[in-house]
Amino acid sequence: MSKAVWAIPKTEQTEAAADQAIQACGGDAREAVKALIVANEFLERRLEELASPGYARGRVLPRDRKDWYD
């Protein structure tokens, strides 16, 4: 994001983002909420993938492994 966006107070940023989401869904606020819920679910799952020990490809050992402390 550009620095100009961060200069806008959070309330104005939030209002602008809400307006954009509603506009992107043809003016239907319910559809905008549903789209944002789907996007949030996607991001939560992606975060879980990135935080999982398997994603590190062996560079990070899980704490429950016995050889961790040897």
JOQUI-V229249 format. One record per pair of residues at least 12 apart in sequence whose ideal C-beta (glycine too) atoms are under 10 Angstrom apart, sorted by sequence separation. I is the first residue (numbers start at 1). J is the second residue. If there is no record, write none. Layout:
# JOQUI-V229249
I;J
I;J
This chain:
# JOQUI-V229249
1;13
20;32
21;33
53;65
19;32
22;35
18;32
21;35
18;33
21;36
18;36
21;39
17;36
